[in-house]
Amino acid sequence: MQTHLRTHSLTSMLRTFYQLSVSFVLVMCLSACSLPVLEGQPSNTQVVDVCNTTLSSAEKNSDNSQTLPFAFMQAIVAQNATSQWLNTATTCPQFYNTAVIRAAQSMYTQKILADKLGVTPAFSPIFRLDNVKALSLDDLNAQHIMLATDRAGFALEVIAGKKTDLSLLSLSDNLRTVSNQVLTITQLSKDPRQKIYDANTIMNNVDSMIDPSTHLLAPTVSIIEINCVRESLASINFSKNAFAKNSLDQNTGMKQLALLLASYMYDAFTRGYPSGDFALLHQ
């Protein structure tokens, strides 16, 4: 009985320490990190400095989340890495795509470590662009995202119907909502969506299939999510000064978009898609 009580007490202490440490890291991150310099504020040199600092911090925390000696320490820096990579998406727009992937990987690392520690991961994925007022996207970027999310939503609806899975139907609805939200936010004059797409491959492989992008075998739902993110990012190739004249609403929107895409990629990892660089960065 005494041994059980000591073990329970130690576990409770570790959980409390982890939660307090994560709160401390978040406070430090919020005080140390900022959005890109806006129009009318200081020079491009400061923008570059913010980019280099944020990117360096994100890379360091990602590395430490794999190499520090204790799980609770790794979990803390993984949380910081997620936040830093999302900041990198807007402070270093030339690394926007990489930042989305790294943020998703950091989120997944947090989940694995939180499960090991018996605590709740200290992040909140999003699957819609609610309350986003503006996005810094050209027509091609917006069309790619609209088409990718609409196609993925349709594919998941097909699987949800065949498997009678309400959770997949909800995921499908969220993706199609994102597609509508991008259209509304960007006010595109041309809607590229087809609404109905070829579903033969999906219908014949509702559980698992070969990912056409990587030739890896993975659960079908995870492949749909991963390729939705890949297609959404396909046309994005921002310059380092792409967001220099953005409004606050645009910067906030682009950070939320990065979080949304990272969230779908993270969800794919939880469903069985490989989270390693070999499956994500070398297409």
SULDA-V603182 format. One record per residue. RES is the residue in one letter. NEAR is the number of other ideal C-beta (glycine too) atoms within 8 Angstrom. D_FIRST is the distance of its C-alpha to the first C-alpha in Angstrom with 2 decimals. Layout:
BEGIN
res=RES near=NEAR d_first=D_FIRST
res=RES near=NEAR d_first=D_FIRST
END
This chain:
BEGIN
res=M near=4 d_first=0.00
res=Q near=5 d_first=3.81
res=T near=6 d_first=5.44
res=H near=7 d_first=5.09
res=L near=8 d_first=6.23
res=R near=8 d_first=8.66
res=T near=8 d_first=9.93
res=H near=8 d_first=10.53
res=S near=8 d_first=12.20
res=L near=8 d_first=14.26
res=T near=9 d_first=15.38
res=S near=8 d_first=16.45
res=M near=8 d_first=18.28
res=L near=10 d_first=20.05
res=R near=11 d_first=21.14
res=T near=8 d_first=22.49
res=F near=9 d_first=24.22
res=Y near=13 d_first=25.74
res=Q near=10 d_first=27.07
res=L near=8 d_first=28.53
res=S near=10 d_first=30.02
res=V near=12 d_first=31.65
res=S near=8 d_first=33.13
res=F near=8 d_first=34.52
res=V near=12 d_first=36.03
res=L near=11 d_first=37.66
res=V near=8 d_first=39.20
res=M near=8 d_first=40.54
res=C near=11 d_first=41.89
res=L near=7 d_first=43.64
res=S near=6 d_first=45.24
res=A near=5 d_first=46.30
res=C near=9 d_first=47.55
res=S near=5 d_first=50.60
res=L near=10 d_first=52.75
res=P near=14 d_first=56.01
res=V near=10 d_first=58.86
res=L near=11 d_first=60.84
res=E near=6 d_first=64.62
res=G near=3 d_first=66.12
res=Q near=5 d_first=63.30
res=P near=5 d_first=63.43
res=S near=6 d_first=64.69
res=N near=8 d_first=63.69
res=T near=7 d_first=62.65
res=Q near=9 d_first=59.74
res=V near=13 d_first=58.85
res=V near=9 d_first=58.73
res=D near=8 d_first=56.62
res=V near=12 d_first=54.08
res=C near=13 d_first=54.06
res=N near=8 d_first=53.58
res=T near=8 d_first=50.81
res=T near=14 d_first=48.88
res=L near=12 d_first=49.39
res=S near=8 d_first=48.38
res=S near=10 d_first=45.19
res=A near=15 d_first=44.32
res=E near=8 d_first=44.95
res=K near=8 d_first=42.94
res=N near=14 d_first=39.87
res=S near=14 d_first=40.16
res=D near=8 d_first=40.29
res=N near=12 d_first=37.34
res=S near=15 d_first=35.18
res=Q near=8 d_first=35.56
res=T near=5 d_first=35.47
res=L near=9 d_first=33.07
res=P near=3 d_first=30.13
res=F near=6 d_first=27.15
res=A near=8 d_first=26.71
res=F near=12 d_first=26.33
res=M near=10 d_first=29.54
res=Q near=14 d_first=31.32
res=A near=17 d_first=30.39
res=I near=12 d_first=31.87
res=V near=13 d_first=35.11
res=A near=15 d_first=35.37
res=Q near=15 d_first=35.41
res=N near=12 d_first=38.09
res=A near=16 d_first=39.99
res=T near=13 d_first=40.24
res=S near=11 d_first=41.69
res=Q near=14 d_first=44.03
res=W near=16 d_first=45.33
res=L near=14 d_first=46.14
res=N near=13 d_first=47.97
res=T near=15 d_first=49.74
res=A near=16 d_first=51.10
res=T near=14 d_first=53.18
res=T near=14 d_first=53.81
res=C near=13 d_first=54.83
res=P near=15 d_first=56.41
res=Q near=8 d_first=57.76
res=F near=10 d_first=54.16
res=Y near=14 d_first=53.29
res=N near=8 d_first=52.64
res=T near=8 d_first=50.50
res=A near=15 d_first=48.53
res=V near=16 d_first=47.71
res=I near=12 d_first=46.44
res=R near=13 d_first=44.40
res=A near=15 d_first=42.86
res=A near=15 d_first=41.81
res=Q near=12 d_first=40.30
res=S near=16 d_first=38.38
res=M near=15 d_first=37.06
res=Y near=12 d_first=35.88
res=T near=13 d_first=34.25
res=Q near=15 d_first=32.38
res=K near=11 d_first=31.15
res=I near=8 d_first=29.91
res=L near=14 d_first=28.05
res=A near=13 d_first=26.69
res=D near=7 d_first=25.38
res=K near=7 d_first=23.67
res=L near=12 d_first=22.08
res=G near=7 d_first=21.24
res=V near=9 d_first=23.80
res=T near=4 d_first=27.20
res=P near=8 d_first=30.26
res=A near=10 d_first=32.25
res=F near=8 d_first=35.58
res=S near=3 d_first=37.45
res=P near=10 d_first=39.83
res=I near=10 d_first=43.05
res=F near=11 d_first=45.20
res=R near=9 d_first=48.23
res=L near=13 d_first=50.50
res=D near=6 d_first=50.20
res=N near=4 d_first=51.79
res=V near=12 d_first=53.41
res=K near=7 d_first=56.94
res=A near=10 d_first=58.52
res=L near=12 d_first=58.20
res=S near=10 d_first=60.15
res=L near=9 d_first=61.24
res=D near=5 d_first=64.67
res=D near=9 d_first=65.86
res=L near=7 d_first=64.92
res=N near=10 d_first=61.32
res=A near=14 d_first=60.94
res=Q near=12 d_first=62.53
res=H near=13 d_first=60.21
res=I near=14 d_first=57.10
res=M near=15 d_first=58.53
res=L near=13 d_first=59.51
res=A near=15 d_first=56.27
res=T near=15 d_first=54.02
res=D near=14 d_first=56.36
res=R near=12 d_first=56.54
res=A near=13 d_first=52.77
res=G near=14 d_first=52.36
res=F near=14 d_first=54.86
res=A near=12 d_first=53.17
res=L near=15 d_first=49.77
res=E near=11 d_first=51.49
res=V near=11 d_first=52.96
res=I near=15 d_first=49.59
res=A near=14 d_first=47.93
res=G near=8 d_first=50.73
res=K near=8 d_first=50.49
res=K near=8 d_first=46.70
res=T near=6 d_first=46.49
res=D near=8 d_first=43.91
res=L near=7 d_first=43.92
res=S near=6 d_first=41.81
res=L near=13 d_first=44.53
res=L near=12 d_first=47.17
res=S near=8 d_first=45.59
res=L near=13 d_first=45.56
res=S near=13 d_first=49.20
res=D near=9 d_first=50.13
res=N near=11 d_first=48.60
res=L near=16 d_first=50.64
res=R near=12 d_first=53.82
res=T near=9 d_first=53.17
res=V near=14 d_first=52.93
res=S near=15 d_first=56.26
res=N near=8 d_first=57.84
res=Q near=12 d_first=56.39
res=V near=16 d_first=57.89
res=L near=12 d_first=61.23
res=T near=7 d_first=61.14
res=I near=12 d_first=59.99
res=T near=10 d_first=62.49
res=Q near=6 d_first=65.28
res=L near=11 d_first=66.45
res=S near=3 d_first=69.81
res=K near=6 d_first=69.14
res=D near=6 d_first=66.25
res=P near=7 d_first=65.50
res=R near=8 d_first=63.16
res=Q near=8 d_first=64.17
res=K near=5 d_first=61.61
res=I near=4 d_first=61.77
res=Y near=7 d_first=61.15
res=D near=4 d_first=61.30
res=A near=9 d_first=58.13
res=N near=6 d_first=59.04
res=T near=8 d_first=56.72
res=I near=13 d_first=53.79
res=M near=9 d_first=54.54
res=N near=6 d_first=54.54
res=N near=9 d_first=51.35
res=V near=9 d_first=48.93
res=D near=5 d_first=45.79
res=S near=7 d_first=46.73
res=M near=10 d_first=49.89
res=I near=6 d_first=51.46
res=D near=13 d_first=51.58
res=P near=5 d_first=55.33
res=S near=8 d_first=54.72
res=T near=6 d_first=52.68
res=H near=6 d_first=53.03
res=L near=8 d_first=49.25
res=L near=6 d_first=47.61
res=A near=13 d_first=45.10
res=P near=10 d_first=44.04
res=T near=13 d_first=47.11
res=V near=12 d_first=45.63
res=S near=14 d_first=44.40
res=I near=13 d_first=47.90
res=I near=13 d_first=49.52
res=E near=15 d_first=47.44
res=I near=15 d_first=48.00
res=N near=13 d_first=51.71
res=C near=14 d_first=51.98
res=V near=14 d_first=50.79
res=R near=11 d_first=53.05
res=E near=11 d_first=56.04
res=S near=12 d_first=55.31
res=L near=11 d_first=55.36
res=A near=8 d_first=58.29
res=S near=8 d_first=61.03
res=I near=10 d_first=59.21
res=N near=3 d_first=60.66
res=F near=9 d_first=60.66
res=S near=6 d_first=62.44
res=K near=9 d_first=60.76
res=N near=8 d_first=62.65
res=A near=9 d_first=62.23
res=F near=13 d_first=60.23
res=A near=10 d_first=62.06
res=K near=5 d_first=63.97
res=N near=12 d_first=61.32
res=S near=7 d_first=60.65
res=L near=8 d_first=57.20
res=D near=8 d_first=56.85
res=Q near=12 d_first=57.76
res=N near=15 d_first=55.24
res=T near=12 d_first=52.50
res=G near=15 d_first=53.55
res=M near=16 d_first=53.59
res=K near=13 d_first=50.09
res=Q near=11 d_first=48.89
res=L near=12 d_first=50.74
res=A near=15 d_first=49.00
res=L near=12 d_first=45.59
res=L near=13 d_first=46.65
res=L near=13 d_first=47.81
res=A near=16 d_first=44.71
res=S near=13 d_first=42.59
res=Y near=13 d_first=44.42
res=M near=14 d_first=44.08
res=Y near=13 d_first=40.34
res=D near=13 d_first=40.06
res=A near=14 d_first=41.98
res=F near=14 d_first=39.48
res=T near=8 d_first=36.59
res=R near=10 d_first=38.73
res=G near=7 d_first=39.26
res=Y near=14 d_first=42.25
res=P near=9 d_first=42.02
res=S near=9 d_first=41.32
res=G near=6 d_first=42.92
res=D near=6 d_first=46.24
res=F near=7 d_first=47.93
res=A near=9 d_first=47.67
res=L near=11 d_first=48.55
res=L near=7 d_first=50.90
res=H near=5 d_first=53.46
res=Q near=5 d_first=55.27
END
